[in-house]
Amino acid sequence: MKEFSSLQLSAELLRAIGDVGYDTMTDIQERAIPLALEGGDLIGRSSTGTGKTAAFGIPVVERCVPGVRTQALILCPTRELAMQIAEEIRKFAKYKPGIGIATVYGGQSMETQIRQLRTAAIVIGTPGRVMDHMRRKTLRLDGLKIAVLDEADEMLNMGFYEDMQTILSEAPEERQTLLFSATMSPEIMRLTGEFQKDPKMVAVDQGKKTIGTIEQLYYQVPQSRKIDTLKLLLELYEPKRSLIFCNTKKMVDDLVAALAADGFRCIGLHGDMKQQTRTQVMEEFKSGRIGILIATDVAARGIDAPDVEAVFNYDIPQEFEYYIHRIGRTGRAGKTGRSFTLATNRSQVYKIREIERFTGAPIALRPAPNAREIAQKKQELFLGRVAEAAETKPFEEWRPLLGRLLETGISAEEAALALMGMFAQAEPRRLPVLPKEEPARPEGGASGRRVWVSLDIGRDQRIAPNYIVGAMVDAAGIPAKAIGKIEIYDGHTNVELSRPDAELVMENMQGSRIRGCPVKVTLKGESEGRMRYGQKRRPGSGKPRFARDAREPYTKRRGARRGD
């Protein structure tokens, strides 16, 4: 793979790319960026996770002139994608003054967007809100140089074809149009024929590059148990040399401290370190003096240590190709390797499934190991070592001492048992104990066993269902559609969840606040729905003021009666 430094880019942009931590280009970046810099139209066929934002974002920033309004327009299907693109492009424009950025989408203040548009060279938005600004005359496209249609197939699926027609009809014909899509359907080809002139095609291979000699596994664990799970995996598999990847520098430092405190010989590597320190770290790892290297993707670029037996994704990478780069550091030269990924909620399990489709290789779910399993494995290894030593007889010099021990009346069997026990007590680490967890099912929270959790706040604290849903989504990371019925009483609220989601809520919401009130969460028990007719309510609880299923549109119910 080529490095970004090989591109003919300004010093300011190369500096910003270096700050982001990009070194070598992904396939779509290597092939699309040079063509886009030439100014011609381009079709990019690329899935999410291939680094396509940089593939069009870097040329857009490079080709914009400081101080000129609305030179580039990037259309995308959702507000979430618009925010994500804007965040990345701001990083590229960091050292280029006069390249303002505006993000326009529904649900945000128009006044805020209008202020941004007054100085923005690059506008990123959804078709509907872009058209709103065009109608208000707060956005004019008569000076547009570059138009980008990101996830064009998704915009077509959402019915934005006519909107795109309307928007681009207001832009100059002599513009550059970059179109990115995961598929090349007849509708997409019709789109390119209408909006582009002699476009060049760049198609990547959907990322199916995973090395077949790597066993890929993932574990579903609560956020608070990630470090303990990592420790157990290191104890169970005992890799002589392993890489652990985190998404942030702080997490690298925190993880180094946590593992070192339990006796693991590990070292960290990230972009805040001086070059001399980073060189020393790599020497320690490559030589084998340190067996565990914890690093960010940025710092780990170019690592080529021999005999890496395992790669751990402590954090799931943001880009799918990073996953391939990470696990590709094991299983080299015909050797086998293992990769382990930790997921903490259903959305991360979804992401693992997307990576699985992207790579074309299975990532198997495994239960987290436990201390008993590890102890049994160590005992088996110990027995094998004892048997091997007995066959090779390398300890003949100890026979006279054993004879003296036997003369005291201790049998050989008792002596062996004592030595085994002493060896076990000499183990340097105390293994963490994980509670039994049920993995989150990516198929959705509405399936499987349902339970009720109770929060000790209710109508007395002026709580409504939307407060409950927002708090659970923020604290536990579960999707809103996974939350079932919500019943609000005077002093408490009952919420129906799947058991895995209930465990996540119990784990992450204790002590959190809703409307300024501290919350205690308790598990009420399994259910298949609401309290049945004829069951007694807790004294003083009253009737629920709100009865709502989060999977249905919320409606406020006054004076709800039993059986309604």
Secondary structure, DSSP 8 states (H G I E B T S, - for coil): --BGGGS---HHHHHHHHHHT--B--HHHHHHHHHHHTT--EEEE--TTSSHHHHHHHHHHHH--TT-S--EEEE-S-HHHHHHHHHHHHHHTTT-TT-EEEEE-TTS-HHHHHHHHTTEEEEEE-HHHHHHHHHHTS---TT--EEEETTHHHHHHTT-HHHHHHHHHTS-SSSEEEEEES---HHHHHHHHHH-SS-EEEE--TT----TTEEEEEEE--GGGHHHHHHHHHHHH--SSEEEEESSHHHHHHHHHHHHHTT--EEEE-TTS-HHHHHHHHHHHHHTSS-EEEEEHHHHTT---TT--EEEESS--SSHHHHHHHHTTSS-TT--EEEEEEE-SHHHHHHHHHHHHHHTS--EE-----HHHHHHHHHHHHHHHHHHHHHH-TTGGGHHHHHHHHHTT--HHHHHHHHHHHHHHT---------------TT-TTSS-EEEEEES--GGGT--HHHHHHHHHHHH---GGG--EEEE-SS-EEEEEEHHHHHHHHHHHTT-EETTEE--EEEEEEESSS--TT----TT----SEEEETTS-----SS--TT-
